[in-house]
Amino acid sequence: MTLPSQPPEAPVPGDLKLDAYLPYRLSVASNAVSGLIARAYEDRFGLTIPQWRLICVLAEDGGLTQGAVVARTGMDKVTVSRAAQGLAKRRLVQRADHHADGRSHFLALSQEGARLHAEIAPLALAYEAALISGLAPTEVALLKRLLSRLQSAAHALSGEPSPG
């Protein structure tokens, strides 16, 4: 990752107030939401957040290589590999050697994984609905657009291509 040597028009360092600093606020909000959902998935289904994300991606996109999962989710290779191994041990994901890359695997949901996804998806949607219940539909749409733009800006500043 290549970061610019200095951000454009850097404000005076004394102006930094943590509670008003957007990257901090995003991180705190993300941790709060992830923590809430992680407890529910761990307690009820024995899944970590990376495992749940992997199940969702495979349910939505079909079988993928581990590299494609990394690109799609923003999770690192080690996290995806560990999630896949744990799910394979539980027979929720099937792993096959990737014919073009011996270091990678092709991942697909098993029937049991698809059944578990069908059971958890309504819970995930209920959590989302509860989290956004105090927002108007237009606010939710705006929030999603703004988050997408922030993600694209972060990728541009890092020199990395923006995913899909």
Z-matrix of the N, CA and C atoms (Angstrom, degrees):
N
C 1 1.438
C 2 1.520 1 107.96
N 3 1.294 2 117.13 1 129.42
C 4 1.453 3 122.57 2 178.99
C 5 1.516 4 108.77 3 -110.59
N 6 1.326 5 115.11 4 115.90
C 7 1.461 6 120.19 5 178.35
C 8 1.516 7 108.95 6 -98.81
N 9 1.312 8 117.28 7 148.63
C 10 1.453 9 119.33 8 175.89
C 11 1.528 10 109.64 9 -61.56
N 12 1.339 11 117.58 10 147.88
C 13 1.463 12 120.34 11 -178.33
C 14 1.524 13 111.27 12 -63.73
N 15 1.321 14 116.46 13 -29.78
C 16 1.468 15 120.55 14 178.42
C 17 1.520 16 108.09 15 -151.91
N 18 1.337 17 117.05 16 131.66
C 19 1.462 18 118.48 17 178.25
C 20 1.519 19 110.26 18 -64.16
N 21 1.324 20 116.50 19 151.12
C 22 1.453 21 119.21 20 178.83
C 23 1.524 22 111.14 21 -63.06
N 24 1.314 23 116.35 22 137.81
C 25 1.460 24 123.08 23 176.55
C 26 1.525 25 112.56 24 46.61
N 27 1.333 26 115.76 25 56.88
C 28 1.464 27 121.05 26 -178.55
C 29 1.525 28 110.25 27 -64.35
N 30 1.363 29 116.28 28 128.83
C 31 1.468 30 119.00 29 178.15
C 32 1.532 31 110.46 30 -71.31
N 33 1.300 32 116.13 31 168.38
C 34 1.456 33 122.40 32 177.32
C 35 1.527 34 108.81 33 -66.19
N 36 1.366 35 118.34 34 131.95
C 37 1.472 36 120.41 35 -176.24
C 38 1.523 37 114.65 36 -54.41
N 39 1.319 38 119.10 37 -32.53
C 40 1.458 39 121.92 38 179.81
C 41 1.518 40 113.14 39 -65.60
N 42 1.336 41 117.47 40 -14.80
C 43 1.456 42 121.78 41 179.85
C 44 1.531 43 112.68 42 -78.82
N 45 1.320 44 117.17 43 -9.58
C 46 1.461 45 120.65 44 -176.97
C 47 1.525 46 110.56 45 -74.33
N 48 1.322 47 115.42 46 118.80
C 49 1.465 48 123.10 47 173.77
C 50 1.518 49 105.79 48 -121.20
N 51 1.302 50 116.71 49 117.32
C 52 1.463 51 121.80 50 -171.02
C 53 1.521 52 112.59 51 -54.38
N 54 1.315 53 117.88 52 -45.90
C 55 1.462 54 119.67 53 -177.62
C 56 1.522 55 113.54 54 -67.26
N 57 1.322 56 117.30 55 -17.59
C 58 1.461 57 121.18 56 177.43
C 59 1.536 58 111.80 57 -101.09
N 60 1.323 59 117.43 58 -2.82
C 61 1.461 60 123.42 59 -176.43
C 62 1.528 61 109.04 60 -82.63
N 63 1.327 62 116.37 61 112.06
C 64 1.463 63 121.75 62 -173.03
C 65 1.530 64 113.95 63 -54.58
N 66 1.334 65 120.77 64 -46.67
C 67 1.473 66 118.47 65 178.49
C 68 1.535 67 113.18 66 -56.92
N 69 1.322 68 116.43 67 -37.72
C 70 1.461 69 120.59 68 177.05
C 71 1.527 70 110.84 69 -65.90
N 72 1.333 71 116.53 70 -46.74
C 73 1.463 72 120.18 71 -178.94
C 74 1.532 73 110.89 72 -61.55
N 75 1.343 74 116.71 73 -41.58
C 76 1.462 75 120.48 74 177.85
C 77 1.521 76 110.69 75 -61.67
N 78 1.326 77 116.49 76 -43.56
C 79 1.464 78 121.01 77 -179.55
C 80 1.525 79 111.59 78 -64.10
N 81 1.327 80 116.73 79 -45.03
C 82 1.466 81 120.75 80 -179.96
C 83 1.532 82 110.41 81 -63.47
N 84 1.333 83 116.52 82 -44.77
C 85 1.469 84 119.80 83 178.99
C 86 1.527 85 110.65 84 -63.20
N 87 1.324 86 116.47 85 -44.28
C 88 1.462 87 120.61 86 179.22
C 89 1.527 88 111.12 87 -61.41
N 90 1.325 89 116.97 88 -43.87
C 91 1.466 90 120.38 89 179.21
C 92 1.527 91 111.43 90 -63.09
N 93 1.322 92 117.19 91 -39.86
C 94 1.464 93 120.64 92 179.75
C 95 1.528 94 110.90 93 -64.07
N 96 1.333 95 116.53 94 -46.34
C 97 1.462 96 120.88 95 -179.21
C 98 1.537 97 110.13 96 -67.32
N 99 1.338 98 116.34 97 -47.15
C 100 1.468 99 119.85 98 -179.72
C 101 1.526 100 111.51 99 -61.61
N 102 1.329 101 116.02 100 -41.10
C 103 1.463 102 119.47 101 179.52
C 104 1.514 103 112.50 102 -62.64
N 105 1.324 104 116.47 103 -43.58
C 106 1.462 105 121.45 104 177.94
C 107 1.523 106 110.88 105 -58.59
N 108 1.318 107 115.36 106 -50.25
C 109 1.459 108 120.34 107 -176.57
C 110 1.525 109 110.90 108 -71.10
N 111 1.334 110 117.25 109 -37.74
C 112 1.467 111 120.74 110 179.51
C 113 1.526 112 110.96 111 -58.96
N 114 1.322 113 116.05 112 -42.14
C 115 1.472 114 118.85 113 179.32
C 116 1.525 115 110.90 114 -61.81
N 117 1.317 116 116.99 115 -41.50
C 118 1.466 117 120.55 116 -179.62
C 119 1.526 118 110.77 117 -65.32
N 120 1.319 119 117.49 118 -45.45
C 121 1.472 120 120.64 119 -178.52
C 122 1.520 121 111.35 120 -68.50
N 123 1.336 122 116.37 121 -38.14
C 124 1.466 123 119.90 122 -179.89
C 125 1.528 124 110.01 123 -69.84
N 126 1.326 125 116.68 124 -47.88
C 127 1.458 126 120.64 125 -176.86
C 128 1.524 127 112.40 126 -64.48
N 129 1.319 128 116.71 127 -45.27
C 130 1.471 129 119.96 128 -173.35
C 131 1.518 130 114.08 129 -89.05
N 132 1.348 131 116.99 130 -30.01
C 133 1.461 132 119.05 131 -171.58
C 134 1.523 133 114.10 132 -128.10
N 135 1.333 134 117.52 133 -3.93
C 136 1.464 135 120.43 134 179.80
C 137 1.517 136 113.28 135 66.70
N 138 1.340 137 117.29 136 31.66
C 139 1.461 138 121.61 137 -178.77
C 140 1.520 139 111.33 138 -113.20
N 141 1.319 140 115.60 139 143.56
C 142 1.456 141 120.71 140 170.09
C 143 1.527 142 108.05 141 -86.33
N 144 1.318 143 117.07 142 165.94
C 145 1.468 144 120.62 143 177.51
C 146 1.537 145 110.84 144 -59.65
N 147 1.349 146 119.66 145 -46.31
C 148 1.473 147 117.88 146 177.68
C 149 1.534 148 113.09 147 -59.73
N 150 1.321 149 117.32 148 -37.37
C 151 1.465 150 119.81 149 177.92
C 152 1.527 151 110.76 150 -65.11
N 153 1.343 152 116.80 151 -41.39
C 154 1.458 153 119.99 152 178.82
C 155 1.519 154 110.60 153 -65.20
N 156 1.324 155 116.84 154 -42.29
C 157 1.468 156 119.60 155 177.95
C 158 1.520 157 111.20 156 -60.70
N 159 1.315 158 116.11 157 -41.76
C 160 1.468 159 119.83 158 179.21
C 161 1.522 160 111.01 159 -63.27
N 162 1.320 161 117.08 160 -44.13
C 163 1.466 162 120.71 161 177.44
C 164 1.531 163 110.06 162 -59.55
N 165 1.328 164 117.08 163 -44.88
C 166 1.473 165 120.70 164 -179.17
C 167 1.521 166 111.83 165 -62.41
N 168 1.318 167 116.81 166 -45.30
C 169 1.467 168 120.50 167 -178.70
C 170 1.526 169 109.96 168 -62.97
N 171 1.318 170 117.03 169 -43.69
C 172 1.463 171 119.68 170 -179.63
C 173 1.526 172 111.54 171 -68.26
N 174 1.331 173 116.65 172 -34.35
C 175 1.469 174 119.54 173 177.16
C 176 1.526 175 110.57 174 -67.96
N 177 1.321 176 116.06 175 -36.99
C 178 1.464 177 121.05 176 -176.87
C 179 1.527 178 112.40 177 -80.75
N 180 1.334 179 116.68 178 -43.22
C 181 1.463 180 121.17 179 -171.78
C 182 1.522 181 113.84 180 -102.38
N 183 1.311 182 118.38 181 -11.35
C 184 1.462 183 120.43 182 -173.45
C 185 1.515 184 109.76 183 84.22
N 186 1.318 185 116.42 184 -167.05
C 187 1.454 186 120.68 185 -178.98
C 188 1.522 187 112.31 186 -63.17
N 189 1.340 188 115.47 187 141.23
C 190 1.463 189 121.85 188 -178.75
C 191 1.523 190 110.06 189 -142.66
N 192 1.312 191 115.64 190 158.75
C 193 1.460 192 119.49 191 169.80
C 194 1.519 193 108.07 192 -76.67
N 195 1.332 194 116.21 193 161.25
C 196 1.457 195 119.34 194 176.95
C 197 1.522 196 110.45 195 -60.76
N 198 1.322 197 117.82 196 -37.66
C 199 1.467 198 121.22 197 178.19
C 200 1.511 199 111.98 198 -61.48
N 201 1.324 200 116.93 199 -39.64
C 202 1.461 201 120.68 200 177.97
C 203 1.529 202 110.81 201 -65.97
N 204 1.330 203 116.79 202 -36.20
C 205 1.467 204 120.32 203 177.30
C 206 1.526 205 109.99 204 -65.55
N 207 1.338 206 116.71 205 -42.06
C 208 1.469 207 121.11 206 177.36
C 209 1.530 208 109.81 207 -57.80
N 210 1.327 209 116.54 208 -48.45
C 211 1.462 210 121.07 209 -179.08
C 212 1.523 211 111.57 210 -63.85
N 213 1.306 212 117.06 211 -38.96
C 214 1.473 213 121.88 212 -175.76
C 215 1.523 214 112.50 213 -73.21
N 216 1.346 215 117.15 214 -36.51
C 217 1.463 216 120.91 215 -171.62
C 218 1.521 217 114.93 216 -102.74
N 219 1.327 218 116.87 217 -19.29
C 220 1.455 219 119.09 218 -174.84
C 221 1.522 220 112.85 219 79.24
N 222 1.326 221 117.71 220 1.45
C 223 1.463 222 120.59 221 175.49
C 224 1.526 223 108.06 222 -76.93
N 225 1.332 224 117.03 223 152.25
C 226 1.457 225 119.01 224 179.29
C 227 1.532 226 110.68 225 -79.47
N 228 1.340 227 115.31 226 166.64
C 229 1.477 228 121.33 227 -175.17
C 230 1.519 229 112.36 228 -59.00
N 231 1.327 230 116.96 229 -41.92
C 232 1.464 231 120.54 230 -177.73
C 233 1.529 232 110.27 231 -65.00
N 234 1.325 233 117.10 232 -42.88
C 235 1.467 234 121.07 233 179.32
C 236 1.521 235 110.86 234 -62.01
N 237 1.331 236 116.64 235 -44.32
C 238 1.471 237 120.41 236 178.81
C 239 1.521 238 110.21 237 -63.78
N 240 1.313 239 116.98 238 -43.69
C 241 1.462 240 120.87 239 -179.33
C 242 1.525 241 111.31 240 -61.92
N 243 1.319 242 116.74 241 -45.28
C 244 1.479 243 120.43 242 179.57
C 245 1.527 244 111.33 243 -65.34
N 246 1.329 245 116.18 244 -41.50
C 247 1.464 246 119.78 245 178.10
C 248 1.525 247 109.90 246 -61.70
N 249 1.328 248 116.69 247 -45.11
C 250 1.466 249 121.23 248 -179.58
C 251 1.522 250 110.92 249 -63.12
N 252 1.315 251 117.52 250 -42.53
C 253 1.467 252 120.66 251 179.21
C 254 1.522 253 111.44 252 -62.14
N 255 1.344 254 115.91 253 -44.89
C 256 1.463 255 119.36 254 179.20
C 257 1.520 256 112.22 255 -63.07
N 258 1.322 257 116.32 256 -41.19
C 259 1.465 258 120.11 257 179.70
C 260 1.524 259 111.34 258 -71.03
N 261 1.313 260 117.19 259 -33.94
C 262 1.466 261 120.55 260 177.72
C 263 1.533 262 110.30 261 -66.37
N 264 1.320 263 116.89 262 -39.42
C 265 1.475 264 120.57 263 177.74
C 266 1.526 265 111.14 264 -61.32
N 267 1.331 266 116.42 265 -33.10
C 268 1.463 267 121.07 266 179.07
C 269 1.525 268 111.70 267 -88.67
N 270 1.326 269 116.69 268 2.46
C 271 1.469 270 123.78 269 -179.98
C 272 1.534 271 112.58 270 62.07
N 273 1.337 272 115.39 271 32.27
C 274 1.465 273 120.51 272 177.12
C 275 1.531 274 110.98 273 -95.48
N 276 1.325 275 115.18 274 -22.17
C 277 1.461 276 122.52 275 178.60
C 278 1.518 277 108.34 276 -131.63
N 279 1.313 278 115.21 277 141.64
C 280 1.460 279 120.88 278 174.57
C 281 1.519 280 107.31 279 -102.17
N 282 1.331 281 116.04 280 132.39
C 283 1.466 282 122.11 281 178.55
C 284 1.515 283 108.21 282 -113.33
N 285 1.307 284 115.66 283 131.84
C 286 1.464 285 120.59 284 175.70
C 287 1.521 286 107.84 285 -129.85
N 288 1.321 287 116.36 286 147.95
C 289 1.455 288 119.56 287 176.89
C 290 1.516 289 109.52 288 -59.92
N 291 1.320 290 115.31 289 140.56
C 292 1.461 291 120.96 290 177.74
C 293 1.522 292 107.28 291 -81.61
N 294 1.321 293 117.13 292 123.35
C 295 1.458 294 121.15 293 -173.34
C 296 1.532 295 112.91 294 -63.13
N 297 1.332 296 118.49 295 -30.53
C 298 1.467 297 120.94 296 -177.16
C 299 1.526 298 112.93 297 -94.08
N 300 1.325 299 117.49 298 -18.10
C 301 1.460 300 121.34 299 -176.91
C 302 1.525 301 108.85 300 -139.92
N 303 1.313 302 116.15 301 103.99
C 304 1.458 303 121.34 302 -176.95
C 305 1.516 304 114.18 303 -63.89
N 306 1.345 305 117.56 304 -17.38
C 307 1.472 306 119.91 305 179.89
C 308 1.517 307 111.98 306 -86.54
N 309 1.310 308 117.73 307 -10.94
C 310 1.459 309 121.83 308 -175.90
C 311 1.524 310 109.77 309 -110.41
N 312 1.308 311 114.96 310 166.74
C 313 1.461 312 121.46 311 177.36
C 314 1.523 313 109.36 312 -128.52
N 315 1.307 314 114.56 313 152.07
C 316 1.460 315 121.68 314 172.16
C 317 1.521 316 105.52 315 -95.97
N 318 1.319 317 116.72 316 129.26
C 319 1.464 318 122.60 317 -175.39
C 320 1.515 319 110.27 318 -114.50
N 321 1.324 320 115.49 319 139.74
C 322 1.465 321 121.33 320 175.97
C 323 1.519 322 108.19 321 -147.27
N 324 1.326 323 116.03 322 148.57
C 325 1.464 324 120.00 323 175.60
C 326 1.519 325 109.87 324 -69.19
N 327 1.306 326 115.48 325 140.20
C 328 1.465 327 120.22 326 170.57
C 329 1.530 328 107.33 327 -82.97
N 330 1.318 329 116.35 328 174.90
C 331 1.470 330 119.23 329 176.74
C 332 1.522 331 110.16 330 -61.08
N 333 1.322 332 116.83 331 -39.10
C 334 1.460 333 120.75 332 179.16
C 335 1.532 334 110.52 333 -66.36
N 336 1.329 335 117.05 334 -38.15
C 337 1.467 336 121.31 335 176.66
C 338 1.518 337 111.25 336 -64.06
N 339 1.320 338 116.61 337 -41.61
C 340 1.467 339 120.60 338 178.39
C 341 1.534 340 110.40 339 -65.43
N 342 1.312 341 116.82 340 -38.61
C 343 1.466 342 120.74 341 177.15
C 344 1.528 343 110.89 342 -63.85
N 345 1.332 344 116.16 343 -43.10
C 346 1.467 345 120.08 344 179.17
C 347 1.529 346 110.35 345 -64.67
N 348 1.326 347 117.41 346 -41.04
C 349 1.463 348 120.41 347 177.15
C 350 1.524 349 110.53 348 -59.07
N 351 1.312 350 117.17 349 -44.67
C 352 1.463 351 121.18 350 179.99
C 353 1.523 352 111.28 351 -62.53
N 354 1.313 353 116.75 352 -29.58
C 355 1.466 354 120.84 353 178.92
C 356 1.534 355 111.43 354 -78.41
N 357 1.331 356 116.94 355 -38.39
C 358 1.461 357 120.56 356 -174.99
C 359 1.526 358 112.66 357 -84.28
N 360 1.318 359 118.27 358 -31.86
C 361 1.475 360 121.02 359 -174.94
C 362 1.528 361 112.80 360 -52.76
N 363 1.333 362 119.73 361 -44.19
C 364 1.480 363 118.28 362 178.19
C 365 1.535 364 112.55 363 -62.38
N 366 1.330 365 117.18 364 -35.07
C 367 1.468 366 120.61 365 176.79
C 368 1.530 367 110.05 366 -64.88
N 369 1.330 368 117.12 367 -43.65
C 370 1.463 369 121.28 368 179.16
C 371 1.526 370 110.12 369 -60.79
N 372 1.308 371 116.21 370 -44.13
C 373 1.471 372 120.39 371 179.30
C 374 1.527 373 111.55 372 -66.30
N 375 1.321 374 117.14 373 -34.56
C 376 1.467 375 120.54 374 177.42
C 377 1.527 376 110.83 375 -66.80
N 378 1.349 377 117.03 376 -40.88
C 379 1.461 378 119.94 377 176.13
C 380 1.522 379 110.76 378 -62.52
N 381 1.339 380 116.61 379 -44.19
C 382 1.456 381 119.96 380 178.17
C 383 1.530 382 110.27 381 -59.45
N 384 1.319 383 116.96 382 -46.27
C 385 1.464 384 121.12 383 -179.46
C 386 1.530 385 111.00 384 -60.29
N 387 1.327 386 116.82 385 -41.50
C 388 1.467 387 120.33 386 179.10
C 389 1.529 388 110.79 387 -66.00
N 390 1.336 389 116.89 388 -40.16
C 391 1.457 390 120.84 389 -179.09
C 392 1.528 391 112.08 390 -65.41
N 393 1.317 392 117.08 391 -36.52
C 394 1.470 393 119.90 392 -176.09
C 395 1.524 394 113.03 393 -99.99
N 396 1.321 395 116.89 394 7.17
C 397 1.470 396 119.90 395 -175.39
C 398 1.525 397 113.18 396 -60.33
N 399 1.307 398 118.31 397 -26.41
C 400 1.460 399 120.96 398 179.18
C 401 1.519 400 113.75 399 -88.00
N 402 1.316 401 117.06 400 4.63
C 403 1.466 402 121.54 401 -179.54
C 404 1.522 403 110.53 402 -110.60
N 405 1.303 404 115.73 403 145.44
C 406 1.469 405 120.70 404 174.29
C 407 1.530 406 108.28 405 -74.29
N 408 1.323 407 117.55 406 152.92
C 409 1.473 408 119.61 407 178.07
C 410 1.525 409 113.38 408 -53.36
N 411 1.325 410 117.15 409 -36.49
C 412 1.470 411 119.20 410 178.35
C 413 1.529 412 111.20 411 -67.46
N 414 1.333 413 116.83 412 -33.53
C 415 1.467 414 120.37 413 177.41
C 416 1.521 415 110.67 414 -68.34
N 417 1.327 416 116.82 415 -40.24
C 418 1.468 417 121.04 416 177.90
C 419 1.527 418 109.84 417 -62.10
N 420 1.321 419 116.84 418 -45.61
C 421 1.467 420 120.73 419 179.17
C 422 1.526 421 110.45 420 -62.06
N 423 1.331 422 117.07 421 -42.39
C 424 1.457 423 121.15 422 178.73
C 425 1.529 424 110.50 423 -64.18
N 426 1.319 425 117.12 424 -44.50
C 427 1.459 426 121.01 425 179.28
C 428 1.531 427 110.59 426 -58.22
N 429 1.314 428 117.38 427 -45.02
C 430 1.469 429 120.84 428 179.83
C 431 1.528 430 110.89 429 -63.19
N 432 1.329 431 117.08 430 -41.66
C 433 1.472 432 120.00 431 178.28
C 434 1.527 433 110.97 432 -64.64
N 435 1.321 434 117.11 433 -43.01
C 436 1.456 435 120.83 434 -179.15
C 437 1.528 436 111.55 435 -66.17
N 438 1.320 437 116.92 436 -41.14
C 439 1.466 438 119.59 437 177.44
C 440 1.528 439 111.09 438 -62.34
N 441 1.311 440 116.17 439 -40.21
C 442 1.462 441 120.42 440 177.22
C 443 1.527 442 110.96 441 -62.03
N 444 1.315 443 116.15 442 -42.72
C 445 1.470 444 120.17 443 179.11
C 446 1.522 445 111.42 444 -66.56
N 447 1.319 446 117.87 445 -39.52
C 448 1.466 447 120.74 446 177.11
C 449 1.532 448 110.77 447 -64.13
N 450 1.324 449 116.31 448 -41.21
C 451 1.465 450 120.21 449 178.30
C 452 1.526 451 110.09 450 -62.71
N 453 1.321 452 117.47 451 -44.17
C 454 1.472 453 121.16 452 178.03
C 455 1.525 454 110.98 453 -62.39
N 456 1.330 455 117.27 454 -41.91
C 457 1.464 456 120.88 455 179.19
C 458 1.528 457 110.91 456 -63.83
N 459 1.333 458 116.85 457 -40.90
C 460 1.466 459 120.26 458 178.48
C 461 1.525 460 110.75 459 -63.15
N 462 1.323 461 116.50 460 -42.14
C 463 1.463 462 119.47 461 177.66
C 464 1.523 463 111.05 462 -63.94
N 465 1.324 464 117.57 463 -41.49
C 466 1.460 465 121.15 464 179.59
C 467 1.534 466 110.89 465 -63.89
N 468 1.332 467 117.39 466 -43.33
C 469 1.467 468 120.73 467 179.35
C 470 1.518 469 112.26 468 -65.78
N 471 1.332 470 116.51 469 -29.80
C 472 1.470 471 119.96 470 -178.63
C 473 1.531 472 111.96 471 -84.67
N 474 1.322 473 116.38 472 -11.04
C 475 1.457 474 119.60 473 -177.66
C 476 1.516 475 113.23 474 83.54
N 477 1.322 476 116.40 475 4.52
C 478 1.461 477 121.19 476 179.32
C 479 1.522 478 109.76 477 -91.55
N 480 1.332 479 116.29 478 148.11
C 481 1.476 480 117.85 479 175.90
C 482 1.527 481 109.67 480 -67.54
N 483 1.296 482 115.43 481 144.49
C 484 1.463 483 120.85 482 177.81
C 485 1.526 484 108.14 483 -77.41
N 486 1.350 485 117.80 484 131.55
C 487 1.465 486 119.23 485 179.67
C 488 1.523 487 111.14 486 -66.70
N 489 1.354 488 114.17 487 146.50
C 490 1.456 489 124.37 488 176.68
C 491 1.444 490 113.07 489 18.62
